């Protein structure tokens, strides 16, 4: 008796089926929010592989009022006048700490002893997304981002008044500026730029999708749900480097929960909406904290251990898509609103730090972002050559928000859709 081997055929999904424009990624404050993607196509055994590469750069950020400011003033200008107030480990006999004490004791207006931190941030980002359908609309998806940060051209601009008293010629202030680097070094802080590459937070999700086509008014109604785990595989922020950024959600596990809905009409129009929530799990880590309620900016001398409870990341948006309106060409315009709530800190170490100062820290306040997403995609699949290859180009314009970098992103992506029939 002979056993016939199982027949395995690879069938590409041809252009007559509604393919998705995909470029999924999580919302982060340092770059425009990417397009969230469409509901997954309901087809048994469908396998999709997508890879995206993009880049962006900026010298601007938005502060707590939504105003465009130098990039590293997004949490306010650097108030050096109050820098040493309340720092628990100051030593009055140390000449560097004595400079901080003298500066804090010098009466001055709101602008005295204030620096503006300026520089340039550049990002190169690549995302890999693998999705496998099973039966009855269920599927699994894995997502891995890879990022490269380049923070350079750092400089500080003195914002102290020129005519008032005290002003930028004040001897105590000039003494501080002359010893600025030494003071930062005493508290293990670096103000240098840096280049760093690594992976972001890996996510694995299980989803269910359904396409309802028994309708006379519309071509179809697609709905999808996803839930999973976001693993903190990305490097955390280096708290001893003033301008360091996390590669993901700074060491916190997350639970992504997503709902997508799309409608098709006229055989080429698609409209959709999206909602995602990522509750982040609190943990304990070392942090830098303000020690004075009137302090502001990124530079903080006190370092302590705290229980960090980050706010939930929310993303909502919608899109209009002209699907295969000119042979294999599709165009999409979408809008995304992203928001992360306040981060709450509970100090673990028994040190004397004014809790009002921690509550006033703009760095741990909520951020929000408005993004306009544009996509152009070409589907190369045809009846005669059913190669489910997709090539697309994108531009994400960050046009508003609070406590964010104004980093627009542009790039391209490549995808392939294959059904495995056994």
N, C-alpha and C positions, 0 to 999 in steps of 0.2 A: 504494500500500500504506500502510495506516495502522497505527501502532503504538499499542497500547492502553497507557495508563499503568499502572504498578504499583499494585495496590490496597493501600492502607495502612489498617489498622484498629487502633484503640487499644482493647484489651480489658482491663478492670480485673480484678484477681484477686479473686474473690468470696469470701465468708466461709466457704464449704464447704472451702476449702483451708487448711492449717495455716500461718497467718501468724506471723511472729516478732515478739516484743517486743524492740525494739532500742533501745539507748542506749549505744553503744560509746564508750569513752574509755580513755586510758592511765592507769596508776597514778602518782600524784604524792603527795609527803609532806604537802602543805599542805591537802588536802581528801579526804573519803571517796572510796573507789574506786567508780566507777559500775558498774552491771550490765554484764557483758561481752557480752551478746547471745546469741542462739541460732544454731545452724547455719543457713547460708543456704538458702532454699528452692530446690530444684532445678527450675527451669522456664526453658526457652530464652527468650531475649530479655527476661526480666523486668527491669524498671527500678524502683529504689526511691530515694526521696528522703526523708531524715529530718532534722529540725532539732530541737534540744533547747535549752531555756533553764532555768537553775537558779541558785540563790544559797545562800549560807551565811555564817555569821559566828561567831567564837569569841574568847574571851579565854584559852583554855586550850590547853595542849599536853601531850604525854607525853614524859618524859625517858628516859634510857637504861635505867632500871629499870621503865618502864611506868607510873610514877606520874603523876598529873595535877598539873601545875605551871602557873604563869603562862606564857603562850604563848611568850615569847622566852627562857625558861629551859629550853627543850627540850634544849639541849646543856650544861646545868648553869648555875648562877648565874654572874654576871660577876665573876671574881676580879681585882679591881683591884690587890690587894696584889702580885700577880706580873705585872701588865700590862707593866711596863718591863723585866723580866728578859730578857736575851739579845737585845734589840732592837739590830740592828747599827749603826743610824745615830744612836744617842743621842749628844748632845753635852753633856758635864758642865758646860760653861760656859753653857749655855742654862738659864734659870730654870725653864722648864717640864719639861725633862728632869731637872733636879736634883730636882724634886718626885717624879718617878717613882723616882729612885735612892734618895732618902730614905725613901720609902714601902716599897720593897723591902727596905731595910736595917733596918726596924723589926720587931723580933720580934713575932709574933702567932700566935694560934690559927687554926684552919681557917676560922672565920667572920669574922675581922678583915679589913676592906678588901674586903668582898663586897657587891655590889649585885644586886638582883633586877630584871630588865627586864620591865615589864608594858605591855600595850597591847591593842588590838583589831584583828583581821584580818577583813575582809569581802571576799567574792568573788562576782562575778556572772560566769557562764560560759555560753557558747552553743557548741554543736557542730553542724557541718553534715556529713552523711554522704551520699555519692552512690555507688550500687552498680548495676552493669550486668552482667546475666548474658549469657553467650554459649552455645555449644553444649556438650553432653556434660558439663555441670556446672561448667564454668569460668566465672569471673566476675572483675571488677575492682572495686576499692573505693577511694574517695578520702575522706579525713577531714581536717577543718580545725576546730580549736578557736579560740574568741575569748574572751578573758578581761579582766576589769577588777579590779584590786587596789585595796583601800583600807586602808592601815595608819595608824591614828590612836590618839589617847589614850595616847601613849607617856609613861611615867614610870619612875623608878628608885627603888626602896625600899632603904634602907640596912639590911643584915642584920648589921652589926657588933654584937658584944655590948655590953650596957649596963653590966654590972657587972665584967667581967674587966678585966685590964690587959694590953695596951692595949684601949681600948673605942671606942665611937662618938664620944666627946668628945676623942679624941687629936688634938693640934694638927696633926701631920703629915697625918693623915687628913682633917681639916677643910680643910687647905690644898689637898689634892688635890680635894676636892669643890668648893671655890670656883673652882678653875681647870680643872674637868673639861671644859667646852666648849672652852676654849683649847687644852688638850692634844689633844683630838680634832681640832680644826682644824689644829693643827701637823702632824698625820699624815694630813691630808686625809680625815677621817672625819666623817660627818653622822649624828646620832641622831634626825633629824626623821622624822615620818611622811610619807606620800606617797600620791598617787593616780596610777594608771597603767593604761592600757588598750592592748591589742594582740592580735595573733594568737599562738597557740601553735605547736607543732611540727606541720607538715603531714605526713601519711602517705599513701603510695600502696601498695596491696597487690594481688596476684593470688591468687585462691583457687580451690579445687575443692571441690564439695559433692556428696553423693550421698544419696538417700533410698531405703532398701530397704523395700519393702512386701510382699514375698512371704513373709509370716510369719503363722502362725495364732495365736500367743500374744500378739503385740503388734500395734499398729496400724502402726507404722513404726519404723525405726532410721535416724536421720540422722547423718551424719558429715561434718565439714568441715575443710579445711586452708587456711591463709593464710600468705603470706610477702610481704615487701615492704621498703620503705625509709622510714625516718622522717627527714625533713629538718629541720635545726635552724633553722627560720624564726622561732621564738620568741625574744624578747629575753633576753639573758643577765643574770645577777645583776650589779648594780652594786656592785662590791667597795668603793667609797668611801661606800656608804650601808649602815649597819649592818643595817637591817631589810629590805633589798631581797631580792626573791624572783625566781627565773627563771620565765619564762613556759612553759618546757618542760623539757628535759633539759640546760639551760645550755650550749647551743652544740655538743652532740655529735650526730653522726649515729647512727641506730639501725637495727637489722635485726629487725623484729617477726616472730616465728614463733608461729603459733597452731594449736591443735587443739581442736575442739569435737565433742561427742557428745551426742545426745539420743534418748530413747525415748518413744514414745507408747503409751498403753493406755486402754481403756475409752472411747475416742472423745473424752475430754476431759482426760486426765491426761498431762502431759509432765514428764519428769525429764531433767536434763542435767548434764554436767560440762564444765569448760573449763580449758585450760592455755595460758599465753602466756609466752614469753621474749623480752626485748628486749636483746640484747647491744649495748652502746654503744661507739662507736669513740673511742679516746683522741685527745686533741689537746693543743696547747700554749696556755696562756692565763695571764693575770695572776691571782694569787690572794693572799688574806690568810692568813697562817699563824701559829700559836702559836710562841712563842720560849722557852717554859718548859714542862716536862712537867706542872707543877702548875697551869698556867693553865687556865681554863675559860670557856665562854660564847662569845658572838658577837663581842665587841670584841677586835680584834687590830690591833696597830700596824704590824707588818712586812708589806710588800708585795713580792712577788717573782714571777718567771716560772717556771712549772713545767709539766712534762709530766703531764697529768691523765688517769688511767685509771679511769673510773667503773665501779662494779659493775653487773652484769647485773640488769635489772628483771624479776622473776618475779611472775606472777599466776596463782592457781589458785582454783577455786570450783565451786559446784554450785547447782542451782535446782530448785524444784518449781513447776509452772504448772498452774492450772486454766484450760484453753483453751476459750473460748467456752461456758462452762458455763451462762450465762444470756444467751441470744441472742448479742449481739456482745461481751459483757463477758468479759475475761480477767483473772485475778489471778496474780501471781507473787511468790514469796519466794525470795531467793537469798543465798548467803554468798560473800564474796570474801576471799582472803588475798593481800596484796601485800607484796613484799620487794625491796629493792635492796641489793646487797652493798657492802662497803667500797670507798671511792674511794682509790686509791693515787696519791701525789704523788711526782714525781722533780724536784728543783729543777734549774733550768737555769742560774741565775746563781751565780757564785762568791762567795757571801756566807756568813758564818759563822752558821748557824742550827742549833741542836741538833736533829738528826734524830729524837731520842727525843720531842721536843715535838710534832713533826708526827705521829708515830705515835700519840700520845695524844689527838689532837684529835678530840673527839666529833662535830664537824660533818662529818667525813669517814668516820664509822663507818656501818655498815649501819642501815637503818630498816625497820620492818615495821608492817603495819596490818591490822586485822580490821574488816570492814564487813558489815553486814546490809542487803541491798537489797530494797525493796518496790516493786512496780509494779502499777498498775491501768490497763487499756487498753480502749477501746471501739472496735470495728470497725464502721464504718457501711455496709459493703458488704452488699447483699442481691441476691437473684436478679432482682428487678424494677428495682433501681437499683444496678448494679455499679460503684459508685464506691469504689475501693480506698483510702479515707481512714481513717487510724487516729489517734486522739487518746489520749494517755496521761498519767499523773501518776506521779511517783516520789518516794521518800524514801530516802536513803542514810545510814545511821547508823554512824558510826565509834565502835566500842565498845571498842577496845583496840589496843595497839601500842607501839612504842618510837621515840623521836626524830621525832615527827610533830605536826602541828597537829590538834586535835580539832574539825574542821570538818564538821558534818553538812550535807548538801545536799538541797534540795527544789526541785521545779519541774515542768515539763510538757514534753511533746514532741508533735510532729506528724509523721506519715509518710504517704506515698502509694506504692502499688505498682501498676505498670502494665506490661502485656506488649505489646510491639510486634510484630504479626504482619504480615509483608510477603508 
